[in-house]
């Protein structure tokens, strides 16, 4: 017989114990979820941004800003994940009454920079993540937060574009957002549009004033990485990686699972894959840098998902000696101007594809007369002579 059926105190105690256990479990789940979310900040310092995220001295404005995957990685975001909030940093304390109506879009993009105001990204290539009003005031030095109505999935490999469409038909005082400057490899980091005469359509933005800029707003993303599950995809390595004697190679699989919670182990074989051992040096990163080449070695990488304890291994990658360049057949005389050098076994070590420079570096290596530093010459600026060329502007 269950004594609790005849003991109200025992039954109540049992109910409270179960209730407490459930509350503790829910608290643990909530705590785990909270800990998984991090703040990713792009940009810092005391600089200001005039036009980004938008320009308040006019009735309407629209901007697009590209934040690169390299910036995300440097800020601690290395895996696909969900962005749930955006934050911008005001440089002044003002009311938002005259510029409070925002529509925000975010997208994954391969674009590095904008070549001009007409080089915008269409809303159809982005996700509308917010359509509402800002807090009634912003405070200097305190991040203004926007909770996204639709979390944005960042794929972990693309750049991110953030577009802000401000639609309040009045203008107000400038809150002086904090900004930073970066010059991308192509184009400009941001584009902006502003005018008084009418709303600006994100589908075909144009305005009386529009341009590009490399100074954009500092931003924070509330970001949660997505953990791995099940058996990961190992990825594929190049079957053969030619290298130079004494040179190192960097191996990086393509097409593998990208997620939080993965661990890696690189192995090497000197007998064509018959036996394996842990690779030397740092062998637990996603990529692996080999030792200086002294003979053929094969490599592979095993990826393990810690949550499932499941693993997968890549194909075998052979690192072999690079073949000598082909002989250049010619009849009569041959002229080499030594103008444009390229990389073969070292930095700028050959003046053409039919040359081999041995050794590839140190004082005994050839270089263009102004590129000795790439070989590690101990006195790159000495040994002056004249004339320095007879064809073009350089010599070896």
C-alpha positions as CSV (number, residue, x, y, z in Angstrom):
1,X,0.0,0.0,0.0
2,X,1.3,3.5,-0.9
3,X,1.6,5.3,2.5
4,X,1.2,8.7,0.7
5,X,-2.4,7.8,0.0
6,X,-3.0,8.0,3.7
7,X,-0.4,10.7,4.4
8,X,-1.3,14.2,3.0
9,X,2.0,15.6,4.1
10,X,4.0,12.9,2.2
11,X,1.8,13.5,-0.9
12,X,2.4,17.2,-0.8
13,X,6.1,16.7,-0.3
14,X,6.2,14.4,-3.4
15,X,4.3,17.0,-5.4
16,X,6.7,19.8,-4.4
17,X,9.7,17.7,-5.2
18,X,8.5,17.0,-8.7
19,X,7.6,20.6,-9.2
20,X,11.0,21.7,-8.0
21,X,12.7,19.2,-10.3
22,X,10.8,20.4,-13.3
23,X,11.6,24.0,-12.5
24,X,15.3,23.2,-12.2
25,X,15.2,21.4,-15.5
26,X,13.5,24.3,-17.2
27,X,16.0,26.7,-15.6
28,X,18.9,24.6,-16.9
29,X,17.5,24.5,-20.4
30,X,17.0,28.3,-20.3
31,X,20.5,28.9,-19.0
32,X,22.0,26.7,-21.7
33,X,20.1,28.6,-24.4
34,X,21.1,32.0,-22.9
35,X,24.8,31.0,-22.7
36,X,24.8,29.9,-26.4
37,X,24.1,33.5,-27.5
38,X,27.0,35.9,-27.9
39,X,27.6,39.5,-28.9
40,X,29.5,40.0,-32.1
41,X,30.8,43.6,-32.5
42,X,32.1,44.9,-35.8
43,X,33.9,48.2,-35.5
44,X,35.1,50.2,-32.5
45,X,36.7,53.5,-31.5
46,X,35.6,57.1,-31.3
47,X,34.9,57.7,-35.0
48,X,31.5,58.9,-36.2
49,X,29.2,57.8,-39.0
50,X,27.3,60.5,-40.8
51,X,25.1,58.5,-43.2
52,X,24.9,55.1,-41.6
53,X,22.7,53.4,-40.5
54,X,20.7,56.4,-41.8
55,X,20.8,60.2,-42.3
56,X,18.5,62.2,-40.1
57,X,18.9,65.7,-41.6
58,X,16.5,64.7,-44.4
59,X,13.0,63.2,-44.4
60,X,13.9,59.9,-45.9
61,X,17.0,57.8,-46.1
62,X,18.1,54.3,-47.1
63,X,21.5,52.6,-46.6
64,X,23.1,49.2,-47.3
65,X,26.3,48.1,-45.5
66,X,28.5,45.0,-46.1
67,X,30.1,43.4,-43.1
68,X,32.5,40.7,-44.3
69,X,32.9,37.1,-43.1
70,X,36.5,38.0,-42.1
71,X,35.1,40.7,-39.8
72,X,32.7,38.2,-38.3
73,X,35.4,35.6,-37.8
74,X,37.7,38.1,-36.2
75,X,34.9,39.1,-33.8
76,X,34.4,35.5,-32.7
77,X,31.6,34.2,-35.1
78,X,33.1,31.3,-37.0
79,X,30.1,29.1,-37.6
80,X,26.6,29.3,-39.1
81,X,24.1,30.7,-36.7
82,X,21.0,32.9,-36.0
83,X,21.1,36.6,-35.5
84,X,18.3,37.7,-33.3
85,X,19.1,41.4,-32.5
86,X,21.0,44.4,-34.0
87,X,22.5,47.2,-32.0
88,X,23.9,50.6,-33.1
89,X,25.9,53.0,-30.9
90,X,24.7,56.6,-30.6
91,X,27.1,59.4,-30.1
92,X,24.4,61.8,-28.7
93,X,21.3,61.6,-26.5
94,X,18.3,62.6,-28.5
95,X,14.6,61.7,-29.1
96,X,13.9,59.5,-32.1
97,X,10.5,61.0,-32.9
98,X,11.4,62.4,-36.3
99,X,13.2,59.2,-37.6
100,X,11.6,56.3,-35.6
101,X,10.0,54.2,-38.4
102,X,12.5,51.6,-39.7
103,X,12.4,48.6,-42.0
104,X,15.5,46.5,-41.8
105,X,16.7,43.8,-44.2
106,X,19.6,41.4,-43.9
107,X,21.1,39.0,-46.4
108,X,24.0,36.6,-47.1
109,X,26.0,37.9,-50.0
110,X,29.2,37.2,-52.0
111,X,29.5,41.0,-52.7
112,X,32.6,42.5,-51.2
113,X,31.8,46.2,-51.9
114,X,29.6,48.5,-53.9
115,X,30.9,49.9,-57.2
116,X,28.4,52.7,-57.0
117,X,24.9,53.7,-55.8
118,X,23.3,51.7,-58.6
119,X,25.1,48.5,-57.4
120,X,22.6,47.9,-54.6
121,X,21.3,44.5,-53.4
122,X,17.6,43.9,-54.1
123,X,15.3,43.2,-51.1
124,X,14.4,39.9,-52.8
125,X,18.0,38.8,-52.1
126,X,17.6,39.6,-48.4
127,X,15.2,38.9,-45.5
128,X,13.0,41.6,-43.9
129,X,13.8,41.1,-40.3
130,X,12.2,44.3,-38.7
131,X,9.4,46.6,-39.6
132,X,8.5,48.9,-36.7
133,X,9.5,51.8,-34.5
134,X,12.6,52.5,-32.5
135,X,12.8,53.3,-28.8
136,X,11.6,56.8,-28.1
137,X,15.1,58.0,-27.2
138,X,18.7,57.0,-27.7
139,X,21.5,57.7,-25.2
140,X,25.0,58.6,-26.0
141,X,27.4,55.7,-25.5
142,X,24.5,53.2,-24.9
143,X,23.8,50.7,-27.6
144,X,20.4,51.0,-29.2
145,X,18.9,47.5,-29.6
146,X,16.5,46.3,-32.2
147,X,14.9,42.8,-31.6
148,X,14.3,41.1,-35.0
149,X,10.8,39.9,-35.7
150,X,12.4,37.2,-37.9
151,X,15.8,35.8,-36.8
152,X,18.3,35.9,-39.6
153,X,20.3,32.7,-40.5
154,X,23.9,33.5,-41.3
155,X,25.5,30.7,-43.3
156,X,29.0,31.2,-41.8
157,X,30.8,31.6,-45.1
158,X,29.1,34.6,-46.7
159,X,29.4,38.3,-46.1
160,X,26.4,40.0,-44.5
161,X,24.5,43.0,-46.0
162,X,22.4,45.1,-43.6
163,X,19.9,47.5,-45.2
164,X,18.0,50.2,-43.2
165,X,15.0,52.0,-44.7
166,X,13.9,55.0,-42.6
167,X,10.4,56.2,-43.5
168,X,9.3,58.9,-41.0
169,X,8.3,61.9,-43.2
170,X,10.1,64.5,-41.1
171,X,13.7,65.2,-40.1
172,X,15.4,65.7,-36.8
173,X,18.6,66.3,-35.0
174,X,21.6,64.2,-35.9
175,X,22.3,61.5,-33.2
176,X,25.9,61.0,-34.5
177,X,26.2,57.3,-34.6
178,X,29.6,55.8,-33.8
179,X,31.4,54.5,-36.9
180,X,34.6,53.0,-38.3
181,X,36.4,52.9,-41.6
182,X,37.5,50.0,-43.8
183,X,38.5,50.0,-47.5
184,X,37.4,46.7,-49.1
185,X,39.3,45.0,-51.9
186,X,36.6,45.9,-54.3
187,X,34.2,48.9,-54.3
188,X,33.0,50.6,-51.2
189,X,31.7,49.3,-47.9
190,X,28.4,51.1,-47.9
191,X,25.9,53.0,-50.1
192,X,23.4,55.7,-49.0
193,X,20.5,57.6,-50.3
194,X,18.6,60.6,-48.8
195,X,16.1,63.2,-49.8
196,X,13.1,65.3,-48.7
197,X,11.0,65.0,-51.8
198,X,9.6,61.5,-51.3
199,X,10.1,58.1,-49.9
200,X,12.9,55.9,-51.2
201,X,12.0,52.5,-52.5
202,X,14.3,49.7,-51.6
203,X,13.3,47.8,-54.7
204,X,14.8,50.6,-56.9
205,X,16.5,53.1,-54.6
206,X,17.3,56.5,-56.1
207,X,17.4,59.9,-54.4
208,X,18.5,63.5,-55.0
209,X,21.6,62.7,-52.9
210,X,23.3,59.3,-53.1
211,X,26.8,58.0,-53.0
212,X,29.2,55.4,-51.5
213,X,31.4,55.4,-48.4
214,X,33.9,53.3,-46.5
215,X,33.0,54.8,-43.2
216,X,30.0,53.0,-41.8
217,X,28.2,52.4,-38.4
218,X,29.6,50.2,-35.7
219,X,27.2,47.3,-35.2
220,X,26.6,44.5,-32.8
221,X,24.8,41.2,-33.6
222,X,23.2,39.0,-31.0
223,X,24.4,35.7,-32.5
224,X,23.9,32.0,-31.5
225,X,26.0,29.4,-33.3
226,X,24.1,26.3,-34.5
227,X,25.7,23.1,-33.1
228,X,26.5,20.0,-35.1
229,X,24.2,17.0,-35.0
230,X,24.6,13.4,-36.2
231,X,27.5,12.4,-38.5
232,X,29.4,15.3,-40.0
233,X,30.5,15.6,-43.6
234,X,34.2,15.2,-43.7
235,X,34.9,17.4,-46.8
236,X,37.3,16.8,-49.7
237,X,41.0,17.4,-50.0
238,X,42.9,17.9,-53.2
239,X,44.2,14.4,-54.2
240,X,47.6,15.8,-54.9
241,X,49.3,19.0,-53.7
242,X,52.6,19.7,-55.5
243,X,55.1,21.7,-53.4
244,X,58.7,22.8,-53.5
245,X,61.6,21.3,-51.6
246,X,61.7,22.8,-48.2
247,X,58.4,24.6,-48.5
248,X,55.2,24.1,-46.4
249,X,51.7,23.6,-47.8
250,X,48.3,24.5,-46.2
251,X,45.6,21.8,-46.5
252,X,42.0,22.8,-46.2
253,X,39.1,20.5,-47.1
254,X,36.1,21.9,-49.0
255,X,32.5,21.0,-48.6
256,X,32.7,19.8,-45.0
257,X,30.2,20.4,-42.3
258,X,30.5,23.9,-40.8
259,X,29.0,24.1,-37.3
260,X,29.8,24.6,-33.6
261,X,30.9,21.6,-31.6
262,X,33.2,20.0,-34.2
263,X,36.7,18.7,-33.3
264,X,39.5,17.9,-35.8
265,X,42.5,15.6,-36.0
266,X,45.0,15.5,-38.8
267,X,47.0,12.3,-39.5
268,X,49.9,11.6,-41.8
269,X,51.3,8.5,-43.6
270,X,54.8,8.1,-45.1
271,X,54.0,4.7,-46.7
272,X,51.1,5.7,-49.0
273,X,48.3,5.2,-46.4
274,X,49.2,1.7,-45.1
275,X,49.9,3.1,-41.6
276,X,48.8,6.4,-40.0
277,X,50.0,8.5,-37.1
278,X,49.0,11.9,-35.7
279,X,50.4,14.7,-37.9
280,X,53.2,16.7,-36.4
281,X,52.8,20.2,-35.0
282,X,49.4,21.7,-34.6
283,X,47.0,19.0,-35.8
284,X,43.6,19.9,-34.3
285,X,42.7,22.9,-36.4
286,X,40.3,22.9,-39.3
287,X,43.3,23.5,-41.7
288,X,46.7,22.0,-41.4
289,X,50.2,23.4,-42.4
290,X,52.6,20.7,-43.3
291,X,56.3,20.6,-42.3
292,X,58.8,21.8,-44.9
293,X,58.8,19.2,-47.7
294,X,61.6,16.6,-47.7
295,X,59.7,13.7,-49.2
296,X,56.2,12.5,-50.2
297,X,53.7,12.4,-47.3
298,X,50.0,11.7,-47.3
299,X,47.4,13.4,-45.0
300,X,43.8,13.1,-44.0
301,X,41.5,14.8,-41.5
302,X,38.9,13.2,-39.2
303,X,36.0,15.4,-38.1
304,X,34.0,14.5,-34.9
305,X,30.7,16.0,-33.7
306,X,31.1,16.2,-29.9
307,X,27.3,16.1,-29.4
308,X,26.8,12.8,-31.2
309,X,30.4,11.4,-31.0
310,X,30.1,10.5,-34.7
311,X,33.1,11.0,-37.0
312,X,34.0,11.2,-40.7
313,X,37.3,11.2,-42.5
314,X,38.4,12.9,-45.7
315,X,40.0,11.3,-48.7
316,X,43.8,10.9,-48.7
317,X,45.8,13.9,-49.9
318,X,49.3,13.4,-51.2
319,X,51.9,16.2,-50.9
320,X,54.5,15.6,-53.6
321,X,57.4,17.5,-55.1
322,X,56.5,20.0,-57.7
323,X,57.7,19.1,-61.2
324,X,60.4,21.1,-62.8
325,X,59.1,23.8,-65.1
326,X,59.0,22.9,-68.8
327,X,61.9,23.8,-71.0
328,X,61.3,26.7,-73.2
329,X,62.1,25.7,-76.8
330,X,63.4,28.5,-79.0
331,X,65.7,29.1,-82.0
332,X,68.2,31.8,-82.0
333,X,68.3,34.3,-79.1
334,X,66.1,34.7,-76.0
335,X,65.3,37.9,-74.1
336,X,64.0,38.1,-70.5
337,X,63.2,41.6,-69.3
338,X,62.7,40.6,-65.6
339,X,59.8,43.1,-65.3
340,X,56.9,41.0,-63.7
341,X,57.8,38.3,-61.2
342,X,55.4,35.7,-59.8
343,X,55.3,33.1,-57.0
344,X,56.5,29.5,-57.6
345,X,58.3,28.2,-54.5
346,X,58.5,31.5,-52.7
347,X,57.3,35.1,-52.9
348,X,58.1,36.7,-56.3
349,X,60.8,34.1,-57.0
350,X,60.4,33.5,-60.7
351,X,60.2,35.9,-63.7
352,X,58.1,33.5,-65.7
353,X,56.6,30.0,-65.7
354,X,59.7,28.4,-67.4
355,X,62.0,29.4,-64.6
356,X,63.1,27.6,-61.4
357,X,64.9,29.6,-58.7
358,X,67.0,27.4,-56.4
359,X,67.2,28.1,-53.5
360,X,63.8,29.9,-53.4
361,X,64.9,32.3,-50.6
362,X,68.0,33.5,-48.7
363,X,70.9,35.6,-49.9
364,X,71.7,33.0,-52.6
365,X,68.3,33.4,-54.3
366,X,67.7,35.5,-57.4
367,X,65.2,38.4,-57.2
368,X,64.2,41.4,-59.2
369,X,66.6,44.2,-58.2
370,X,64.1,45.9,-55.9
371,X,62.5,42.7,-54.4
372,X,65.3,41.3,-52.3
373,X,63.2,41.6,-49.2
374,X,60.9,38.8,-50.4
375,X,63.9,36.4,-50.4
376,X,65.1,37.5,-47.0
377,X,68.3,39.2,-48.3
378,X,70.2,40.5,-45.3
379,X,71.3,43.6,-47.2
380,X,68.5,44.1,-49.8
381,X,69.4,47.8,-50.5
382,X,73.1,47.3,-51.1
383,X,75.0,46.3,-54.2
384,X,73.9,49.3,-56.3
385,X,75.0,49.2,-59.9
386,X,74.5,51.0,-63.2
387,X,72.8,50.7,-65.6
388,X,70.0,48.8,-63.8
389,X,68.3,47.7,-66.9
390,X,68.6,47.5,-70.7
391,X,65.0,46.5,-71.4
392,X,62.1,47.8,-69.3
393,X,62.9,49.1,-65.8
394,X,64.3,46.2,-63.8
395,X,66.9,43.5,-63.7
396,X,67.7,40.3,-61.8
